[in-house]
Amino acid sequence: MARPFFTYILRCSDKSYYVGHTDELDKRLEQHASGLGSGYTATRLPIALVWFEEFPTREEAKAAEAQLKKWSWLKKDALIGGRIDELKQAARKDWQAYRQRRGREG
């Protein structure tokens, strides 16, 4: 039987999210918790595993990681909480708010 791969999300002490993938989830979490996992999480300890999904191949886990890294904090938070309606709403672009942030009226 092939070894599974995981995509995971960590919540850092500053409430930010870190997304990664691995084939040894427990070992990777220990590395993050000890400050050796990544520079990002090392400066935001403690961390907590808040979501993960198992994949049959590394390519699928890496693709999921790449997709999640592009998501907003709100979208990740909705996924973690299992709030599908909020996830769908967070996926929609609010063009009026975008233009206002850019200093243009919509």
TORVO-153026 format. One record per atom (N, C-alpha, C): residue in one letter; atom name; residue number from 1; x, y, z. Coordinates in steps of 0.001 Angstrom, whole numbers, plus 500000, padded with zeros to 6 digits. Each point is the difference from the previous one (the first is absolute). Layout:
<atoms>
type / atom / seq / x / y / z
A / CA / NUM / X / Y / Z;
...
</atoms>
This chain:
<atoms>
type / atom / seq / x / y / z
M / N / 1 / 500846 / 498809 / 500000;
M / CA / 1 / 499154 / 501191 / 500000;
M / C / 1 / 500885 / 501246 / 500000;
A / N / 2 / 499672 / 500926 / 499147;
A / CA / 2 / 500790 / 501223 / 499875;
A / C / 2 / 499785 / 500913 / 501201;
R / N / 3 / 501029 / 500729 / 500326;
R / CA / 3 / 499948 / 500957 / 501108;
R / C / 3 / 499146 / 501199 / 499578;
P / N / 4 / 499086 / 500463 / 500869;
P / CA / 4 / 499184 / 501166 / 499658;
P / C / 4 / 500786 / 501306 / 500177;
F / N / 5 / 499487 / 501032 / 499389;
F / CA / 5 / 500548 / 501348 / 500133;
F / C / 5 / 498913 / 500891 / 500585;
F / N / 6 / 500425 / 501056 / 500641;
F / CA / 6 / 499055 / 500875 / 500685;
F / C / 6 / 500229 / 501452 / 499616;
T / N / 7 / 498913 / 500724 / 499863;
T / CA / 7 / 500035 / 501461 / 499948;
T / C / 7 / 499413 / 500446 / 501331;
Y / N / 8 / 500616 / 501006 / 500608;
Y / CA / 8 / 499574 / 500396 / 501336;
Y / C / 8 / 500011 / 501514 / 500155;
I / N / 9 / 499223 / 500460 / 500985;
I / CA / 9 / 499977 / 501423 / 500365;
I / C / 9 / 500289 / 500097 / 501489;
L / N / 10 / 500937 / 500880 / 500338;
L / CA / 10 / 500324 / 500300 / 501389;
L / C / 10 / 499493 / 501397 / 500337;
R / N / 11 / 499490 / 500165 / 501206;
R / CA / 11 / 499670 / 501339 / 500501;
R / C / 11 / 501165 / 500421 / 500883;
C / N / 12 / 500559 / 501154 / 499679;
C / CA / 12 / 501141 / 500516 / 500754;
C / C / 12 / 499524 / 500892 / 501140;
S / N / 13 / 500914 / 500335 / 500903;
S / CA / 13 / 499646 / 500799 / 501178;
S / C / 13 / 499445 / 501374 / 499641;
D / N / 14 / 500371 / 500524 / 498810;
D / CA / 14 / 499480 / 501307 / 499582;
D / C / 14 / 498702 / 499873 / 499215;
K / N / 15 / 499387 / 498802 / 500007;
K / CA / 15 / 498738 / 499680 / 499333;
K / C / 15 / 500146 / 499868 / 498486;
S / N / 16 / 501210 / 500053 / 499477;
S / CA / 16 / 500206 / 499764 / 498569;
S / C / 16 / 499989 / 498498 / 499753;
Y / N / 17 / 499887 / 499641 / 498730;
Y / CA / 17 / 499982 / 498594 / 499621;
Y / C / 17 / 501228 / 499670 / 499162;
Y / N / 18 / 500521 / 498799 / 500236;
Y / CA / 18 / 501112 / 499472 / 499218;
Y / C / 18 / 499508 / 498732 / 499315;
V / N / 19 / 500252 / 499882 / 498700;
V / CA / 19 / 499574 / 498844 / 499222;
V / C / 19 / 501231 / 499245 / 499528;
G / N / 20 / 499971 / 498673 / 500133;
G / CA / 20 / 501111 / 499179 / 499546;
G / C / 20 / 499534 / 498629 / 499581;
H / N / 21 / 500951 / 499180 / 499568;
H / CA / 21 / 499702 / 498598 / 499679;
H / C / 21 / 501166 / 499133 / 500468;
T / N / 22 / 499701 / 498730 / 500234;
T / CA / 22 / 501014 / 499069 / 500503;
T / C / 22 / 499519 / 498566 / 499825;
D / N / 23 / 500920 / 499066 / 500143;
D / CA / 23 / 499615 / 498594 / 500034;
D / C / 23 / 500115 / 499430 / 501417;
E / N / 24 / 500469 / 500818 / 500938;
E / CA / 24 / 500093 / 499595 / 501408;
E / C / 24 / 499441 / 501132 / 500868;
L / N / 25 / 498697 / 499996 / 500158;
L / CA / 25 / 499328 / 501120 / 500665;
L / C / 25 / 500475 / 500196 / 501440;
D / N / 26 / 500053 / 498944 / 500785;
D / CA / 26 / 500417 / 500137 / 501406;
D / C / 26 / 501419 / 500563 / 500109;
K / N / 27 / 500903 / 499465 / 499198;
K / CA / 27 / 501391 / 500474 / 500025;
K / C / 27 / 500083 / 501467 / 499580;
R / N / 28 / 499243 / 500369 / 498970;
R / CA / 28 / 500027 / 501386 / 499521;
R / C / 28 / 499443 / 500952 / 501056;
L / N / 29 / 498948 / 499585 / 500686;
L / CA / 29 / 499434 / 500842 / 501059;
L / C / 29 / 500992 / 500196 / 501140;
E / N / 30 / 500736 / 498937 / 500344;
E / CA / 30 / 501037 / 500124 / 501024;
E / C / 30 / 501075 / 500991 / 499567;
Q / N / 31 / 500369 / 499960 / 498725;
Q / CA / 31 / 501000 / 500941 / 499487;
Q / C / 31 / 499493 / 501437 / 500124;
H / N / 32 / 498759 / 500229 / 499596;
H / CA / 32 / 499428 / 501347 / 500116;
H / C / 32 / 499965 / 500448 / 501459;
A / N / 33 / 499524 / 499131 / 500879;
A / CA / 33 / 499847 / 500355 / 501415;
A / C / 33 / 501336 / 500301 / 500671;
S / N / 34 / 501066 / 499376 / 499513;
S / CA / 34 / 501329 / 500231 / 500590;
S / C / 34 / 500708 / 501205 / 499386;
G / N / 35 / 499363 / 500622 / 498987;
G / CA / 35 / 500613 / 501156 / 499364;
G / C / 35 / 500856 / 499654 / 498803;
L / N / 36 / 500050 / 498720 / 499628;
L / CA / 36 / 500833 / 499564 / 498883;
L / C / 36 / 499211 / 499757 / 498719;
G / N / 37 / 498685 / 500160 / 500030;
G / CA / 37 / 499159 / 499686 / 498840;
G / C / 37 / 500124 / 500982 / 498863;
S / N / 38 / 499956 / 501264 / 500308;
S / CA / 38 / 500136 / 501060 / 498992;
S / C / 38 / 500310 / 501299 / 500726;
G / N / 39 / 500593 / 500925 / 499272;
G / CA / 39 / 500290 / 501302 / 500584;
G / C / 39 / 498735 / 500730 / 500410;
Y / N / 40 / 498938 / 499801 / 499217;
Y / CA / 40 / 498741 / 500688 / 500277;
Y / C / 40 / 499421 / 499544 / 501334;
T / N / 41 / 499861 / 498694 / 500184;
T / CA / 41 / 499391 / 499524 / 501242;
T / C / 41 / 500940 / 500146 / 501189;
A / N / 42 / 501299 / 499965 / 499770;
A / CA / 42 / 500969 / 500114 / 501101;
A / C / 42 / 499851 / 501322 / 500745;
T / N / 43 / 499569 / 501044 / 499312;
T / CA / 43 / 499840 / 501312 / 500634;
T / C / 43 / 498577 / 500247 / 500486;
R / N / 44 / 499141 / 498974 / 499877;
R / CA / 44 / 498593 / 500160 / 500377;
R / C / 44 / 499515 / 498854 / 500884;
L / N / 45 / 500894 / 499485 / 500833;
L / CA / 45 / 499638 / 498897 / 500893;
L / C / 45 / 499177 / 500510 / 501168;
P / N / 46 / 499122 / 499212 / 500564;
P / CA / 46 / 499718 / 498622 / 499641;
P / C / 46 / 499073 / 499908 / 498785;
I / N / 47 / 500009 / 498836 / 499396;
I / CA / 47 / 499142 / 499724 / 498847;
I / C / 47 / 499037 / 498878 / 500368;
A / N / 48 / 498911 / 499880 / 499228;
A / CA / 48 / 499038 / 498918 / 500223;
A / C / 48 / 499527 / 499486 / 498648;
L / N / 49 / 499926 / 498697 / 499860;
L / CA / 49 / 499439 / 499398 / 498796;
L / C / 49 / 498495 / 500215 / 500037;
V / N / 50 / 499447 / 500657 / 498977;
V / CA / 50 / 498565 / 500288 / 499992;
V / C / 50 / 499264 / 499326 / 498852;
W / N / 51 / 500745 / 499472 / 499019;
W / CA / 51 / 499367 / 499323 / 498865;
W / C / 51 / 501042 / 499167 / 499275;
F / N / 52 / 499587 / 498854 / 499491;
F / CA / 52 / 500855 / 499231 / 499104;
F / C / 52 / 499136 / 499101 / 499135;
E / N / 53 / 500548 / 499611 / 498862;
E / CA / 53 / 499341 / 499054 / 499119;
E / C / 53 / 501053 / 499055 / 499447;
E / N / 54 / 499613 / 498757 / 499836;
E / CA / 54 / 500899 / 498959 / 499500;
E / C / 54 / 499823 / 499850 / 498485;
F / N / 55 / 501126 / 499783 / 499300;
F / CA / 55 / 499999 / 499812 / 498554;
F / C / 55 / 500831 / 498766 / 499651;
P / N / 56 / 499666 / 499332 / 498902;
P / CA / 56 / 500754 / 498804 / 499629;
P / C / 56 / 501375 / 500295 / 499385;
T / N / 57 / 500196 / 501201 / 499461;
T / CA / 57 / 501285 / 500319 / 499368;
T / C / 57 / 500521 / 501351 / 500471;
R / N / 58 / 501318 / 500162 / 499923;
R / CA / 58 / 500617 / 501278 / 500354;
R / C / 58 / 499506 / 501118 / 499080;
E / N / 59 / 499827 / 499686 / 498725;
E / CA / 59 / 499553 / 501015 / 499038;
E / C / 59 / 498650 / 500581 / 500389;
E / N / 60 / 499078 / 499143 / 500455;
E / CA / 60 / 498687 / 500486 / 500420;
E / C / 60 / 500099 / 500851 / 501265;
A / N / 61 / 500826 / 499584 / 500933;
A / CA / 61 / 500185 / 500774 / 501234;
A / C / 61 / 500622 / 501358 / 499696;
K / N / 62 / 500990 / 500021 / 499103;
K / CA / 62 / 500642 / 501266 / 499629;
K / C / 62 / 499028 / 500910 / 499260;
A / N / 63 / 499151 / 499431 / 499157;
A / CA / 63 / 499010 / 500803 / 499278;
A / C / 63 / 499000 / 500622 / 500978;
A / N / 64 / 499567 / 499226 / 500985;
A / CA / 64 / 499080 / 500529 / 501014;
A / C / 64 / 500676 / 501100 / 500808;
E / N / 65 / 501275 / 499788 / 500365;
E / CA / 65 / 500753 / 501021 / 500730;
E / C / 65 / 500075 / 501287 / 499191;
A / N / 66 / 500345 / 499889 / 498724;
A / CA / 66 / 500122 / 501192 / 499151;
A / C / 66 / 498673 / 500749 / 499901;
Q / N / 67 / 498905 / 499258 / 499892;
Q / CA / 67 / 498684 / 500632 / 499917;
Q / C / 67 / 499670 / 500724 / 501306;
L / N / 68 / 500197 / 499322 / 501129;
L / CA / 68 / 499668 / 500598 / 501293;
L / C / 68 / 500851 / 501225 / 500304;
K / N / 69 / 501248 / 499996 / 499584;
K / CA / 69 / 500870 / 501151 / 500256;
K / C / 69 / 499482 / 501269 / 499322;
K / N / 70 / 499230 / 499848 / 498952;
K / CA / 70 / 499437 / 501156 / 499292;
K / C / 70 / 498732 / 500529 / 500666;
W / N / 71 / 499436 / 499224 / 500893;
W / CA / 71 / 498742 / 500382 / 500634;
W / C / 71 / 500205 / 501086 / 501046;
S / N / 72 / 498963 / 500802 / 500195;
S / CA / 72 / 500012 / 501027 / 501043;
S / C / 72 / 499903 / 499345 / 501377;
W / N / 73 / 500297 / 500789 / 501022;
W / CA / 73 / 499872 / 499525 / 501371;
W / C / 73 / 498560 / 499577 / 500275;
L / N / 74 / 499028 / 500797 / 499533;
L / CA / 74 / 498588 / 499688 / 500233;
L / C / 74 / 499602 / 498676 / 499364;
K / N / 75 / 500471 / 499763 / 498812;
K / CA / 75 / 499659 / 498765 / 499299;
K / C / 75 / 500611 / 498791 / 500725;
K / N / 76 / 501255 / 500113 / 500420;
K / CA / 76 / 500634 / 498915 / 500762;
K / C / 76 / 499249 / 499763 / 501309;
D / N / 77 / 499628 / 501071 / 500682;
D / CA / 77 / 499300 / 499889 / 501267;
D / C / 77 / 498649 / 499300 / 499824;
A / N / 78 / 499298 / 500303 / 498918;
A / CA / 78 / 498720 / 499345 / 499729;
A / C / 78 / 500206 / 498512 / 499710;
L / N / 79 / 501041 / 499652 / 499255;
L / CA / 79 / 500311 / 498594 / 499730;
L / C / 79 / 500282 / 499262 / 501304;
I / N / 80 / 500831 / 500578 / 500842;
I / CA / 80 / 500377 / 499380 / 501272;
I / C / 80 / 498760 / 499771 / 500865;
G / N / 81 / 499104 / 500963 / 500008;
G / CA / 81 / 498788 / 499897 / 500818;
G / C / 81 / 498883 / 499201 / 499358;
G / N / 82 / 500210 / 499541 / 498763;
G / CA / 82 / 498966 / 499223 / 499321;
G / C / 82 / 498783 / 500834 / 499622;
R / N / 83 / 500195 / 501300 / 499872;
R / CA / 83 / 498899 / 500914 / 499679;
R / C / 83 / 499953 / 500200 / 498476;
I / N / 84 / 499311 / 499082 / 499322;
I / CA / 84 / 500004 / 499962 / 498541;
I / C / 84 / 499370 / 501256 / 499399;
D / N / 85 / 498911 / 500500 / 500580;
D / CA / 85 / 499374 / 501217 / 499462;
D / C / 85 / 500955 / 501185 / 500078;
E / N / 86 / 500725 / 500136 / 501117;
E / CA / 86 / 500980 / 501079 / 500135;
E / C / 86 / 501164 / 499791 / 499037;
L / N / 87 / 500381 / 498762 / 499790;
L / CA / 87 / 501079 / 499691 / 499055;
L / C / 87 / 499616 / 500449 / 498601;
K / N / 88 / 498775 / 499693 / 499600;
K / CA / 88 / 499528 / 500429 / 498678;
K / C / 88 / 499956 / 501522 / 499904;
Q / N / 89 / 499525 / 500647 / 501055;
Q / CA / 89 / 499924 / 501465 / 500001;
Q / C / 89 / 501391 / 500613 / 499943;
A / N / 90 / 500940 / 499453 / 500747;
A / CA / 90 / 501373 / 500522 / 500013;
A / C / 90 / 500680 / 499813 / 498651;
A / N / 91 / 499520 / 499039 / 499219;
A / CA / 91 / 500587 / 499744 / 498681;
A / C / 91 / 499552 / 501025 / 498967;
R / N / 92 / 498940 / 500724 / 500298;
R / CA / 92 / 499502 / 501009 / 499056;
R / C / 92 / 500802 / 501291 / 500152;
K / N / 93 / 500313 / 500605 / 498887;
K / CA / 93 / 500746 / 501251 / 500008;
K / C / 93 / 499032 / 501162 / 500191;
D / N / 94 / 500279 / 500833 / 500975;
D / CA / 94 / 499200 / 501200 / 500245;
D / C / 94 / 500659 / 501144 / 499228;
W / N / 95 / 499588 / 500175 / 498767;
W / CA / 95 / 500648 / 500969 / 499114;
W / C / 95 / 499829 / 501430 / 500476;
Q / N / 96 / 498878 / 500325 / 500617;
Q / CA / 96 / 499803 / 501366 / 500492;
Q / C / 96 / 501002 / 500300 / 501125;
A / N / 97 / 500156 / 499093 / 500928;
A / CA / 97 / 500961 / 500196 / 501089;
A / C / 97 / 501424 / 500057 / 499441;
Y / N / 98 / 500268 / 499193 / 499000;
Y / CA / 98 / 501330 / 499998 / 499370;
Y / C / 98 / 500310 / 501365 / 499397;
R / N / 99 / 499042 / 500554 / 499264;
R / CA / 99 / 500217 / 501318 / 499384;
R / C / 99 / 500159 / 501099 / 501055;
Q / N / 100 / 499234 / 499890 / 501095;
Q / CA / 100 / 500114 / 500990 / 501064;
Q / C / 100 / 501372 / 499938 / 500663;
R / N / 101 / 500528 / 498795 / 500187;
R / CA / 101 / 501343 / 499865 / 500575;
R / C / 101 / 501046 / 500584 / 499059;
R / N / 102 / 499730 / 499960 / 498735;
R / CA / 102 / 500944 / 500523 / 498998;
R / C / 102 / 499787 / 501494 / 499732;
G / N / 103 / 499029 / 500601 / 500720;
G / CA / 103 / 499767 / 501426 / 499867;
G / C / 103 / 499153 / 500373 / 498791;
R / N / 104 / 499277 / 499045 / 499477;
R / CA / 104 / 499126 / 500260 / 498857;
R / C / 104 / 498564 / 499770 / 500425;
E / N / 105 / 499132 / 500824 / 499539;
E / CA / 105 / 498575 / 499825 / 500296;
E / C / 105 / 499418 / 498965 / 499074;
G / N / 106 / 499050 / 499230 / 500497;
G / CA / 106 / 499407 / 498927 / 499207;
G / C / 106 / 498630 / 500308 / 499704;
</atoms>
